[in-house]
Amino acid sequence: MLVVYMQTSGKDTGSVKKEAARLVRQLPESASWDDLMYEILVRQKIEAGLADLRDGRKHDHSAIRKEFGIA
């Protein structure tokens, strides 16, 4: 399984099409549709996490442990 880490600028520059094309070019010739969908999902999750961080939606490790009773 290939995981591609992409640089992000922190701005929505409308370059989703360019980034998607780059992602496709980085996949091996033997890649399946499932491989492509996985890479897109990983990228989407990373972007969402970075947006949460930028917007102040974050929790420290101890708060999460306390919330789940793992203190």
C-alpha positions as CSV (number, residue, x, y, z in Angstrom):
1,M,0.0,0.0,0.0
2,L,1.4,3.4,-1.0
3,V,0.8,6.4,1.2
4,V,1.5,9.7,-0.4
5,Y,2.1,12.7,1.9
6,M,1.4,16.0,0.2
7,Q,2.5,19.4,1.2
8,T,-0.2,21.9,2.1
9,S,0.0,25.6,2.1
10,G,-2.8,26.1,4.6
11,K,-4.8,28.0,2.0
12,D,-7.5,26.8,-0.3
13,T,-6.0,27.8,-3.6
14,G,-8.5,26.0,-5.8
15,S,-5.8,23.5,-6.8
16,V,-7.7,20.4,-5.9
17,K,-7.6,19.3,-9.6
18,K,-3.9,19.8,-9.8
19,E,-3.3,17.9,-6.5
20,A,-5.6,15.1,-7.6
21,A,-3.7,14.8,-10.9
22,R,-0.4,14.7,-9.0
23,L,-1.7,12.1,-6.6
24,V,-2.8,9.9,-9.6
25,R,0.7,10.3,-11.2
26,Q,2.4,9.1,-8.0
27,L,0.4,5.9,-7.9
28,P,2.0,2.7,-9.3
29,E,0.7,1.4,-12.6
30,S,-0.7,-1.5,-10.8
31,A,-2.9,0.7,-8.5
32,S,-6.6,-0.2,-8.2
33,W,-9.6,2.1,-7.8
34,D,-9.5,1.2,-4.1
35,D,-5.9,2.4,-3.9
36,L,-6.9,5.7,-5.5
37,M,-9.9,6.2,-3.2
38,Y,-7.7,5.4,-0.1
39,E,-5.2,8.1,-1.1
40,I,-8.0,10.6,-1.6
41,L,-9.5,9.8,1.8
42,V,-6.1,10.1,3.5
43,R,-5.5,13.5,1.9
44,Q,-9.0,14.7,2.8
45,K,-8.6,13.6,6.5
46,I,-5.2,15.3,6.7
47,E,-6.6,18.5,5.3
48,A,-9.6,18.4,7.7
49,G,-7.2,17.9,10.6
50,L,-5.0,20.8,9.6
51,A,-8.1,23.0,9.2
52,D,-9.2,22.1,12.7
53,L,-5.8,23.0,14.1
54,R,-5.8,26.4,12.3
55,D,-9.3,27.1,13.6
56,G,-8.4,26.2,17.2
57,R,-10.3,23.0,17.3
58,K,-7.8,20.9,19.3
59,H,-7.6,19.0,22.6
60,D,-4.5,18.1,24.5
61,H,-3.6,14.5,25.3
62,S,-4.6,14.6,29.0
63,A,-8.0,16.1,28.2
64,I,-8.8,13.2,25.8
65,R,-7.6,10.6,28.3
66,K,-9.8,12.2,31.0
67,E,-12.8,12.3,28.7
68,F,-12.5,8.5,28.0
69,G,-11.6,7.6,31.6
70,I,-8.1,6.5,30.9
71,A,-6.5,8.9,33.4
